[in-house]
Amino acid sequence: MSDGRRGGAEPVGIDELLERVRAGFVRVGPREAAAAASDGALLVDIRYAELREEDGLIPGALVVERNELEWRLDPLGSHRAPQAVSHDLRIVIVCNEGYASSLAVASLRQLGLHRATDLIGGFQAWRAAGLPVER
């Protein structure tokens, strides 16, 4: 009889999963993300259209909705964005509040994008820090 678990792994809650995932990389704050972008890092906004329309955009950020992220950022992929040129590319993922972005980074790191990280507090932290936003 099956207990619903795959491979015998114990279930994990989302808070614990986030903690485990985040232990694998160093996250950045808004000012660090802005500095990284100035130094050539790729800021990637994964928020859905309604949030972008409501709150605005980070100037220069590449918009890639979450469900397309791996396909667009994989340097070996046939559907990659023109900016996805190397596994060594510094990438800062931006979601709305800094949760979904951490899970996205874990996935990108599995693809070999070892310099991927995310913005602590997401777009809301960027805006609260008084950094540029365009409508």
Secondary structure, DSSP 8 states (H G I E B T S, - for coil): ---S-STT-----HHHHHHHHHTTS--B-HHHHHHHHHTT-EEEE---HHHHHHH-B-TT-EE--GGGHHHHH-TT-TT--TT---TT--EEEE-SSSSHHHHHHHHHHHTT-TTEEEBTTHHHHHHHTT---B-
